[in-house]
Amino acid sequence: MESVIRVVPKENFHLELEFDTGEVRLFDVRPYLEMGVFRKLKETALFERAFVAFDTVCWPGNLDIAPETLYDLSVSVKP
């Protein structure tokens, strides 16, 4: 399983992710913004507080998305 080692919140609720494989990928959080606890991430100030912990992306308030989801549903960023 790939682990997230860096996250950069981007505009329009996207995350730029670097994985331990060296890959940089872009994940669209928008589909999650209407689901349960992830509704909180509509608040831009909270969304932008994304950080890496436990090999994945987390936010204050015990919010996180599984690293396999982040990897499988993201697209490669070409350098």
BAVO-123876 format. One record per residue (C-alpha): residue number from 1; residue in one letter; x, y, z. Coordinates in steps of 0.25 Angstrom, whole numbers. Each point is the difference from the previous one (the first is absolute). Layout:
! BAVO-123876
 num residu     X     Y     Z
 NUM      a     X     Y     Z
...
***
This chain:
! BAVO-123876
 num residu     X     Y     Z
   1      m     0     0     0
   2      e     5    14    -4
   3      s     2    10    11
   4      v    -2    15    -1
   5      i    12     8     4
   6      r    -4    14    -4
   7      v   -13     7    -3
   8      v    -2    14    -6
   9      p   -15     5     1
  10      k    -3     6   -14
  11      e   -12     9    -5
  12      n   -13    -6    -3
  13      f     1   -11    11
  14      h    12    -8    -6
  15      l    11    -6     7
  16      e    14    -1    -6
  17      l     6   -13     6
  18      e    14    -6     0
  19      f     1   -14     3
  20      d    11    -8     5
  21      t     2    -6   -14
  22      g     4    14    -5
  23      e   -13     2    -7
  24      v    -7    13     0
  25      r   -15    -1    -2
  26      l   -12     9     1
  27      f   -12    -4     8
  28      d   -14     7    -1
  29      v    -7     1    13
  30      r   -13     6    -6
  31      p    -8   -13    -1
  32      y     2    -2    15
  33      l    -5    14     5
  34      e   -14    -5     0
  35      m     3   -13     8
  36      g    -1     0    16
  37      v    11     6     7
  38      f     7     5   -12
  39      r   -10    11    -2
  40      k     9     7    10
  41      l    10     1   -11
  42      k    -8    10    -7
  43      e     5    10     9
  44      t    13     5    -8
  45      a     8     3    13
  46      l    -2   -14     5
  47      f     3    -7   -14
  48      e    13     8    -1
  49      r     5    -5    14
  50      a     2   -14    -7
  51      f    12    -7     6
  52      v     7   -14    -1
  53      a    -1    -9    11
  54      f    -1   -16     1
  55      d     4    -1   -15
  56      t   -12     8    -5
  57      v    -7    14     0
  58      c    -6     5    12
  59      w    -7    12     5
  60      p    -3     5    14
  61      g   -12    -6     6
  62      n     4   -15    -3
  63      l    -3     1   -15
  64      d     8    -8    -9
  65      i    -1    -8   -13
  66      a     6   -13    -2
  67      p    13     0    -8
  68      e    -4   -11    -9
  69      t   -12     9    -4
  70      l     9    12    -2
  71      y     9    -8    -9
  72      d   -11    -8    -8
  73      l    -9    12    -3
  74      s    11    10    -3
  75      v     6     4   -13
  76      s    15     1    -3
  77      v     6    14    -1
  78      k    10     1   -11
  79      p    12     8     3
***
